[in-house]
Amino acid sequence: KAPLASIESPDGDIIDCVPISSQPAFDHPLLKNHTIQVPLSPAPPLPFFTASPPHVMMDANTQWRRAFQTRPAYHPEGLYDESKVASQKQRTQTITQMWHQNGLCQENTIPIRRTKKEDVFRASSIRRYGKKTHLSTPNPSSVDPAMLNENGHQHAIAYVEGDKYYGAKATINVWQPSIQQGNEFSLSQLWILGGSFGQDLNSIEAGWQVSPDLYGDNNTRLFTYWTSDAYQATGCYNLLCSGFIQTNNQIAMGASIFPISNYGGSQYDINILVWKV
């Protein structure tokens, strides 16, 4: 599917601006006749990034305003309290992904990070490219250290369970950890699970990651992941398979976050919000 435009990022990525109706999501059989919804009401500012010192809230009316440009007519109660939004507007700065330095995608398109042949060659197989394995997924409710550190992975997890939840929000400090081996990775994410850790596990994940094996460098990148069958046949990172519908034209899944936090210097966060409509 030919893009309408392509933007070369300073970090070497190629970002293709693809018509929103031609994105990979609509290759999924269940989305063949899907109609993209139009906005039902003006979207309030979405504080997507923060930075400090001072600890400054980034206003979505700048580069990130269209993070989800086809939002529903309501948001979780208390999320956009008028006094909070007003105070954030008084302390706004602009923050971008690295590819923004060389341009932006036009309306009615979405930015997609182009997959290179080198990316696929690093995977164990073409079929497994951009996918996790079931064995690499820890059970957060397990207190057994062997479960939280299996397969050479080390996890620090804070979790809640046992009630009825309709969404979650996390503020995540953005760093660039040093990765010493190509098969290592580091990430910080919001992770929402449904079902058991058997065959019916449903997972939605979003945050930042450093993964030379997936991206070919040590950049800190925004990512999403989903699965509906415990990481077996469904799901993938970002837009590397069908199923995840993107609506914004300014945030590229898998693209580098810029700038990032520095030890003893400025700190940068991302706010991740997932909720059930």
Secondary structure, DSSP 8 states (H G I E B T S, - for coil): ---SEEEE-TTS-EEEEEEGGGSGGGGSGGGTT------SS-------EEEETTTEE--TTSTTTTTTSS--S---TTTT-HHHHHHHHTT----EEGGGGG----TTEEEEE---HHHHHTSS-TTTTT---GGG---TT---HHHHTGGG---------SS---EEEEEEE-------STT--EEEEEEEEES-SSTT-EEEEEEEEE-HHHHSS---EEEEEEESSTTSSS-EETTSSTT-----SS--TT-BEES---TTS-EEEEEEEEE--
